[in-house]
Each structure stands twice: as structure tokens, then as C-alpha cells.
Amino acid sequence: MDLYFSCSLTGGRGDQPVVAALISRLQALGHCVLTAHLADASAMAADGGLSPEAVYERDTAWLRASDAVIAEVSTPSHGVGFELAYALERGKPVLCLAREGVRVSKMLTGIRQPGFQVRTYRTVEEALAHQEAFLGR
Ligand SMILES: O=c1[nH]c(=O)n([C@H]2C[C@H](O)[C@@H](COP(=O)(O)O)O2)cc1CO
């Protein structure tokens, strides 16, 4: 599958090790992760030479091309929230993963649209298991 992985950049990258593990597993399973560069600790620097318009056009094209979206939502992010709404409006299945105990916006936890899920995890293994269950649905 062509997958769009979404995670916070501007507001913090504290979850980058989990993001890297999730993207690495997706690739090992044979999926194409359109946003694979987000696994790198230097992802923001990698996009540093792009204008905001270029990032918006590239990322929305990738969202339209994707079969499903997986987001790490433990750190609140304008970009992630926008990407989730954009994907939902286009009928994409969406999985949101959050560390247990963090507060996630009710604008995500309140979504009852079919194909949208929020799951919490305590360990990286648990996050990986949620991801695989979502893809096997
Ligand atoms: O440089 C960038 N490149 C990029 O692809 N994004 C996208 C991918 C991420 O899923 C999301 C992060 O948004 P934010 O920076 O508001 O946390 O936006 C966001 C930025 C910076 O806003």
C-alpha cells in the first residue's frame, strides 16, 4: 500500500524514535511510505530549503495518492490536524496513535467517521501491533 505517515515537526519531535520504528516496520512489510523522510531526526532540516507552498503542494498530493494515513498524535501539531482532516474528507482510512496518558484533542477523539481510529500505546511493540491490526483490517 501507499501510506502517508504523519507526525509533529514544528511543536516538537520527542516521539521521533517511535515514528522511526513505525515507518521502518511499514517498509519492512513492503509498504511504500510517501513521507518516509519523517523518520529521520533531521526531517525538518531536510525540508528547510522548501517554501511553505512547496511543502503544502507536495504533502497534499501525497495525501491524495495514499491508500491510508497513520499519524503519531502524542504531540499536538497544526500540520497533523490539517492532514487528518484532509485525508478524512477524501475517505481515507486513518489510524491515530498516542502514548497512553497524553491528552489528545477532543477534535480527534470525538470523530465517529467510519474508518477513523485513535489507539493508545504503552510500548513501541504495542504501537507496532496497533499499526499492523489497522493494515490487516
Ligand atoms: O517542513 C515540513 N514538512 C512537512 O512535510 N510537514 C508536514 C508533515 C508532518 O506530518 C506535518 C507536521 O506539521 P507541523 O510542522 O505543524 O507539526 O506537516 C511539516 C513541515 C513543517 O511545518
The ligand as a Gaussian input file, in Angstrom:
#p B3LYP/6-31G(d) Opt

LIG

0 1
 O        8.771000      21.066000       6.912000
 C        7.709000      20.427000       6.984000
 N        7.489000      19.360000       6.179000
 C        6.343000      18.605000       6.235000
 O        6.196000      17.649000       5.462000
 N        5.382000      18.919000       7.200000
 C        4.173000      18.072000       7.304000
 C        4.483000      16.609000       7.631000
 C        4.014000      16.401000       9.055000
 O        3.104000      15.279000       9.104000
 C        3.276000      17.672000       9.446000
 C        3.888000      18.344000      10.654000
 O        3.278000      19.595000      10.834000
 P        3.804000      20.616000      11.961000
 O        5.102000      21.150000      11.461000
 O        2.738000      21.668000      12.039000
 O        3.991000      19.844000      13.218000
 O        3.347000      18.554000       8.325000
 C        5.550000      19.986000       8.016000
 C        6.696000      20.751000       7.941000
 C        6.936000      21.911000       8.851000
 O        5.752000      22.589000       9.159000

